[in-house]
Amino acid sequence: MAHIIDSPLLYTDIYYRWISVLGSASIAPIDAVQILSCHMRNVWLMSLAVKFTLLATSTKSHRVRGVLGVRGYVLIFTSFLSIWMDVRIDAIRDTNLQQVTSIPPSLHLSLLRITTSLPFQINNNGIWLDLKTLVLSGVVVFFVLRVALKHELVVPTAVPHCVLVYSSPLLFSTSWFGSLLDPLVDKQGRVQSGFHNKSRQSVHSLMNLAWMTDPLLYAKVCYHSPAVYLYKRIGTFETFYHPLPLKMMAKWKDEDEDMFALVEKRSFVDLPWGDQIRVE
């Protein structure tokens, strides 16, 4: 609703602020920054659309394949490119007038546009123009990244299991392992295993820190006080915290449950901060 209200007002402000004769206008840098920042508010709409697609994905898919997220800066770059789709180039729009004819005022002619156009097409300086430029810039970005550079637009992010149990995968709708032209992602959209294994624990701790700093999610966890389990891997004596009981934990890790032994069961909120961010 805010976008529907702001979009026509933004273009109206631009039109009346910089209307001039023969296209000569003086634009202050601060005005340009304000207009650009207001125009790129459509990033939030694209992000919301991506999050809605994640809602239709099952938890099993997130666990096995990872949370599918859009490459970093793709949405921002698409929004920024859509700004330049609004620029009108006089060189390709110039026409030579051959004849000018005056038409007598008529009520029928004044109502012609209204009766032959859809309601949202009556004024192009607003939502309809935003939609057209955004779709066009999205097509350009798709062809450049996917067709020309052979880069996947959607890159999976392997998240800790506690993100899927305690938190929400919607926080990871932007991939953690694929920037706009990230060399760490191959042509199949997969993160190079060497990088992933080397920093897996630190990255997972950072992911836990990301959702725990969300006040609503952390308040929900504190209110429900979910259980967390301390397991020991038999043979190596490695210990780790996990949000699921033994059988389900082994199933999610795709390992035999006889390989683990339960040490203790505690409330997640009772764990020290350093242990909370290391829960798998």
JOWOWO-V385150 format. One record per run of one state. SS is the DSSP state (hx for helix, st for strand, lp for the rest). FROM is the first residue (numbers start at 1). TO is the last residue. If there is no record, write none. Layout:
BEGIN
[[SS:FROM:TO] [SS:FROM:TO]]
END
This chain:
BEGIN
[[lp:1:1] [hx:2:17] [lp:18:28] [hx:29:39] [lp:40:41] [hx:42:55] [lp:56:58] [hx:59:65] [lp:66:66] [st:67:70] [lp:71:73] [hx:74:84] [lp:85:89] [hx:90:92] [lp:93:106] [hx:107:110] [lp:111:111] [hx:112:116] [lp:117:118] [hx:119:121] [lp:122:126] [hx:127:148] [lp:149:153] [st:154:157] [lp:158:160] [hx:161:166] [lp:167:168] [hx:169:172] [lp:173:173] [st:174:174] [lp:175:184] [st:185:185] [lp:186:190] [st:191:191] [lp:192:192] [hx:193:198] [lp:199:199] [hx:200:212] [lp:213:214] [hx:215:224] [lp:225:226] [st:227:233] [lp:234:237] [st:238:242] [lp:243:245] [hx:246:253] [lp:254:256] [hx:257:259] [st:260:267] [hx:268:270] [lp:271:272] [hx:273:276] [lp:277:280]]
END
